[in-house]
Amino acid sequence: MDEPAFDFERAVQRVVDSLPAEFRSAMSNVEIVVEDEPPPGQNLLGLYRGIPLTKRSQWSSFTLPDKISIYRGPIERLCGHDHTRLEAEVRHVVLHELAHHFGISDERLIEIDRY
């Protein structure tokens, strides 16, 4: 019997749902989407586009929502059909991109061993 396909959208939602309430309520004007592939020529698992919460001003409420893209293709190629590994990688990528939404840089993520 074949194993059911891994549901990326549900995996992403599980990560968001698992965040402490204070983080979920602090998330502001951000959309999280699953896309098949990153932009051409970019080797990415996820991408944050927007204005981090730490950089926002009173005028930020007039901007488009931030966008976090989670790229299904590269994550599947990295993890194969191992659902446990896929779940862990999706969690890592979503949390990494959410860290950028909260104003945490790649350098700081490396410093705290969370890159």
N, C-alpha and C positions, 0 to 999 in steps of 0.2 A: 504494500500500500504506500502510495506517495505521501510525503510529508507536505502539509499545506504551505503555500507560499508565505514568505515573511511579509508582514504588513508594516511598511515603513511609517505610514501616517499614524497608525496606532502606537508604534514604538516611540515616535517623536512625542505624541500626546502623553504617553506614560511618563516620559522624562519631565515634561512640564508639570504634569499632575503631581509628581513626586517632590517637586520643589517645596520648601517650607512656605507657608502662607505669606509671610512677610516679603519673600522674594517675588512670588506670583503677583501680589498686590502692587509691588513696586515696578513691575514691568509696565512700560508705558508706550503706547503708540508703536507697537512692534508686531509684525506679521511673521509667522514661521511657516515655511512651505517646503515641500519635498519636490525636488526637480530631478529629472533624469540624469543630466550631465552639467558640469560647470561650463562657463563660457569657453569658446574655442581657445586652445593654447594654454589653458590654465589647469594645473594639476591640483585640484582642491577637493576636499571632502565636504566642506561647508564654507559659507561666506556670510559675513555680517556687513550690511550696507546701511548706514544711517548716522545719526548723531548720538553718541553715547550719552547716557543720562547725566554723567558728570560734566558734560560740555554744553548742555542745553541751557537756553535762556528763556525769558518770557515770550520771545518770538518763535520759539521752537514749536509751539502748539499749532502754528500755521503751516508746518511742513508736512510732507508726505510721511506715511508711517515708515519706520525702520523696517528692514526686511532681512530675515535670516533664511538662507537657502541651505537645505541639506541635500546633498547629491547622491542619489540612489546608486547610480552606475559605479562610481569609483569605490563606494563602500562595499557593494556586492563583490566587486572584483578583488578587493582586499581581503574580504572575509569568507568568500565562497558561500556555501549553503549552510554554514554552521550558525544556526539561529542564536545560540548563546553568544557567540562572538559578534554577530550582527547587532544584537541587542546592546552589548557592551560598547561597541564602536559608535552606534547611533547615540547612546547616552553621552559618550565622551565628546563627540562632535557638537551635539546640541548644547551641552554645558559650556564648551569652549566658546561657541558663538554667542551664547547668552552672557558670558563673562565680558565680551566686547561691548554688548549692549549696556552693561553696568559700568563700563569705563575701564576695564582691566585690559592692559596691553599684552601682546604676545611676550614681550620682555618680562613683564611681571609674572605671567603664567609660567614661564621658564624658571624664573627665580623661585617660585613657590612649588616647583615640580608638578605643575598641572597642565603643561603643554602637551 
